[in-house]
Amino acid sequence: MTTRSNGDHHHHPGGSYPQRRPHYGGGASSYGGGSASFRGCCCCIFLLLVFLVLLALAVALVVVLVVKPRKPQFDLNQVSVQYLLVASPSAPAATAAQPANAVPGAAYLSLNITLLFTAVNPNKVGIRYGATALDVMYHGVPLGVAAVPGFEQPAHSTRLLQTRVIVDRFNVLQADAQDLVRDAAIYDRVDLRITGDVGAKILVLGFSSPKVQVSVDCAIAISPRSQSLKYKQCGVDGLSV
């Protein structure tokens, strides 16, 4: 009689299944994928910016070739004199140090003139002018300001702009005062200069171009006796009145 031990018929429940070990590689793989996506987004944004810049340059080139923008003209057309007065302080009594015919060391200049400017737009598109202030000077000394407001001008048009300059007893000193009194009394003329820059932008499809500076530089001479304009010169050509 053969007997079998109980140990031959006993099976462990987990003996037939292999043990599983945890895997730790998934985190590094996810990090690498996120970094690649970020680099891809940066490249797309960079390419988009390059495309937009090239598109803007192409549009600007087409506008320049089609519109062919030209610099606008801004000139002094007319000067109306209301009054120009030159007065010297009361001369003291003649002394040995200061003779009676001595030239005064100071003079007062009063002025009221109206300036008429002409703005010409030779372009196929409109122009926007910014507000500006032109200096009115005597021998390089600023006497007053001719204020010109900003405005928009249509294509192929001419516009007249009027402004007034008022100077009340401006004190001109030393050598300039001597020249002022001499020019007014002997030569019957007072030379003034009107100068400054006018900013303009060309308008295309609702967009404005970079600012273009239009320079104004005019010399005028006014007669104190007749209270009228004697001479006007802007740029190269002069006009005697």
C-alpha positions as CSV (number, residue, x, y, z in Angstrom):
1,M,0.0,0.0,0.0
2,T,1.4,3.2,-1.1
3,T,0.8,6.4,0.7
4,R,1.4,10.0,-0.4
5,S,2.3,12.7,1.8
6,N,0.0,15.7,2.2
7,G,2.7,18.0,1.0
8,D,2.6,16.6,-2.5
9,H,-1.0,17.8,-2.9
10,H,-0.5,21.4,-1.4
11,H,-0.2,24.3,-3.9
12,H,0.6,27.9,-2.9
13,P,-2.0,30.3,-4.4
14,G,0.6,32.9,-5.6
15,G,3.3,30.5,-6.7
16,S,2.4,30.4,-10.4
17,Y,2.3,34.2,-11.0
18,P,5.5,36.2,-11.5
19,Q,6.1,39.2,-9.4
20,R,5.7,42.6,-11.1
21,R,8.2,45.4,-10.5
22,P,7.2,49.1,-10.6
23,H,8.3,51.1,-13.7
24,Y,9.7,54.6,-13.2
25,G,10.4,55.8,-16.8
26,G,7.0,57.5,-17.5
27,G,7.9,60.9,-15.9
28,A,11.0,61.5,-18.0
29,S,9.1,60.7,-21.2
30,S,6.4,63.2,-20.3
31,Y,8.9,66.0,-19.6
32,G,10.6,65.4,-22.9
33,G,7.4,65.7,-24.8
34,G,6.4,69.0,-23.1
35,S,9.7,70.5,-23.9
36,A,9.4,69.6,-27.5
37,S,5.9,71.1,-27.7
38,F,7.1,74.4,-26.1
39,R,10.0,74.7,-28.7
40,G,7.5,74.0,-31.4
41,C,5.2,76.8,-30.2
42,C,8.1,79.2,-30.1
43,C,9.1,78.4,-33.6
44,C,5.6,78.9,-34.8
45,I,5.3,82.3,-33.1
46,F,8.7,83.4,-34.6
47,L,7.7,82.3,-38.1
48,L,4.4,84.2,-37.7
49,L,6.2,87.4,-36.7
50,V,8.6,87.1,-39.6
51,F,5.7,86.6,-41.9
52,L,3.9,89.7,-40.6
53,V,7.0,91.8,-40.9
54,L,7.6,90.6,-44.5
55,L,3.9,91.3,-45.3
56,A,4.1,94.8,-43.9
57,L,7.2,95.5,-46.0
58,A,5.5,94.2,-49.1
59,V,2.5,96.3,-48.5
60,A,4.6,99.4,-47.9
61,L,6.6,98.7,-51.1
62,V,3.3,98.4,-53.1
63,V,2.0,101.6,-51.6
64,V,5.2,103.5,-52.5
65,L,5.2,102.1,-56.0
66,V,1.5,102.9,-56.6
67,V,1.0,106.1,-54.7
68,K,4.5,107.5,-55.3
69,P,4.3,110.0,-52.4
70,R,5.8,113.4,-52.7
71,K,6.7,115.9,-50.1
72,P,4.0,118.5,-49.5
73,Q,4.6,122.2,-49.8
74,F,4.0,124.7,-47.0
75,D,4.8,128.3,-47.8
76,L,4.2,131.8,-46.6
77,N,1.9,133.4,-49.1
78,Q,1.0,136.8,-47.7
79,V,1.8,139.2,-44.8
80,S,-0.6,141.8,-43.7
81,V,0.8,144.5,-41.3
82,Q,-1.6,146.0,-38.8
83,Y,1.2,147.9,-37.1
84,L,4.9,147.9,-36.3
85,L,6.3,150.3,-33.8
86,V,9.8,150.9,-32.7
87,A,10.4,153.0,-29.6
88,S,13.5,153.9,-27.7
89,P,13.6,154.8,-24.0
90,S,13.7,158.4,-23.0
91,A,17.2,159.6,-23.7
92,P,19.0,161.2,-20.7
93,A,20.6,164.6,-20.8
94,A,23.9,164.7,-22.8
95,T,27.0,164.5,-20.8
96,A,30.7,164.3,-21.5
97,A,30.6,160.5,-21.3
98,Q,27.4,160.2,-23.4
99,P,27.0,162.8,-26.2
100,A,23.5,163.9,-27.3
101,N,23.6,161.8,-30.5
102,A,24.5,158.5,-28.7
103,V,22.6,155.5,-29.9
104,P,20.3,154.0,-27.2
105,G,21.3,150.7,-25.6
106,A,17.7,149.4,-25.7
107,A,14.6,149.6,-27.8
108,Y,11.0,148.4,-27.6
109,L,9.4,146.6,-30.6
110,S,5.6,146.2,-30.9
111,L,4.2,144.2,-33.7
112,N,0.8,143.0,-35.0
113,I,0.9,141.1,-38.3
114,T,-1.3,138.5,-40.0
115,L,0.4,135.6,-41.8
116,L,-1.3,133.6,-44.6
117,F,0.2,130.2,-45.4
118,T,-0.5,128.0,-48.4
119,A,-0.5,124.2,-48.0
120,V,-0.3,122.2,-51.2
121,N,-0.8,118.5,-51.3
122,P,0.4,117.1,-54.7
123,N,-0.2,113.4,-53.7
124,K,-2.9,110.9,-54.6
125,V,-3.8,110.4,-51.0
126,G,-4.6,112.7,-48.0
127,I,-2.1,114.3,-45.6
128,R,-2.4,114.9,-41.9
129,Y,-0.6,118.0,-40.5
130,G,0.3,118.3,-36.8
131,A,0.0,121.5,-34.8
132,T,3.1,123.6,-35.0
133,A,4.6,126.8,-33.8
134,L,6.7,128.9,-36.1
135,D,9.2,131.4,-34.6
136,V,9.2,135.0,-35.5
137,M,12.7,136.4,-34.9
138,Y,14.8,139.6,-35.1
139,H,18.5,139.0,-35.5
140,G,18.1,135.5,-34.1
141,V,16.1,136.7,-31.1
142,P,12.6,135.1,-30.8
143,L,9.9,137.8,-30.7
144,G,6.8,135.7,-30.8
145,V,5.2,132.6,-32.2
146,A,2.9,132.0,-35.2
147,A,0.7,129.1,-34.1
148,V,-0.7,126.9,-36.8
149,P,-3.3,124.2,-35.8
150,G,-3.3,120.7,-37.1
151,F,-5.5,119.7,-39.9
152,E,-6.1,117.1,-42.6
153,Q,-5.8,117.9,-46.3
154,P,-7.4,115.8,-49.2
155,A,-5.5,114.6,-52.2
156,H,-4.5,117.1,-54.9
157,S,-5.7,120.2,-53.0
158,T,-4.6,123.6,-51.8
159,R,-5.5,125.1,-48.4
160,L,-5.0,128.6,-46.9
161,L,-4.2,129.0,-43.2
162,Q,-4.2,132.3,-41.4
163,T,-2.5,133.1,-38.1
164,R,-1.7,136.3,-36.2
165,V,1.4,137.3,-34.4
166,I,1.2,140.0,-31.7
167,V,4.3,141.4,-29.9
168,D,3.8,144.0,-27.2
169,R,6.8,146.2,-26.3
170,F,9.5,143.5,-26.7
171,N,12.7,144.8,-25.1
172,V,15.6,144.5,-27.6
173,L,18.9,145.1,-25.9
174,Q,22.4,146.3,-26.8
175,A,23.7,145.9,-30.3
176,D,20.4,144.6,-31.6
177,A,18.6,147.6,-30.3
178,Q,21.0,149.9,-32.0
179,D,20.5,148.1,-35.3
180,L,16.7,148.2,-34.9
181,V,16.6,151.9,-34.2
182,R,19.0,152.7,-37.1
183,D,17.1,150.4,-39.6
184,A,13.7,151.8,-38.7
185,A,14.8,155.5,-38.7
186,I,17.3,155.6,-41.6
187,Y,16.4,152.7,-43.9
188,D,12.7,152.5,-43.1
189,R,12.7,148.7,-42.7
190,V,12.7,146.1,-40.0
191,D,13.9,142.6,-41.1
192,L,12.2,139.6,-39.5
193,R,12.6,135.9,-40.0
194,I,9.9,133.3,-39.8
195,T,11.2,129.7,-39.3
196,G,10.2,126.3,-38.1
197,D,9.2,122.8,-39.1
198,V,5.8,121.5,-39.9
199,G,5.2,117.8,-39.3
200,A,3.1,115.9,-41.9
201,K,2.0,112.3,-42.3
202,I,0.6,110.7,-45.5
203,L,-2.7,108.8,-45.0
204,V,-3.1,105.5,-46.9
205,L,-6.1,103.2,-46.3
206,G,-6.6,104.6,-42.8
207,F,-3.0,104.2,-41.8
208,S,-0.5,107.1,-41.5
209,S,3.1,107.0,-42.7
210,P,6.1,108.1,-40.6
211,K,6.3,111.9,-40.0
212,V,7.8,114.0,-42.8
213,Q,9.3,117.4,-41.8
214,V,8.4,120.4,-44.0
215,S,10.7,123.3,-43.3
216,V,9.5,126.9,-43.4
217,D,12.2,129.6,-43.6
218,C,11.1,133.1,-44.8
219,A,12.7,136.5,-44.5
220,I,10.4,139.6,-44.5
221,A,11.0,143.3,-44.3
222,I,8.4,145.7,-42.9
223,S,8.3,149.5,-43.4
224,P,7.5,151.3,-40.1
225,R,6.5,154.5,-42.0
226,S,4.0,153.0,-44.5
227,Q,3.1,150.1,-42.1
228,S,3.4,147.7,-45.0
229,L,5.4,144.8,-46.3
230,K,8.5,145.7,-48.4
231,Y,10.1,142.4,-49.0
232,K,9.4,138.7,-48.7
233,Q,11.7,135.8,-49.5
234,C,11.0,132.1,-48.9
235,G,13.5,129.5,-50.0
236,V,15.4,130.7,-53.1
237,D,13.1,133.2,-54.9
238,G,12.5,136.5,-53.4
239,L,9.6,138.9,-53.9
240,S,9.9,142.7,-53.5
241,V,6.7,144.6,-52.8
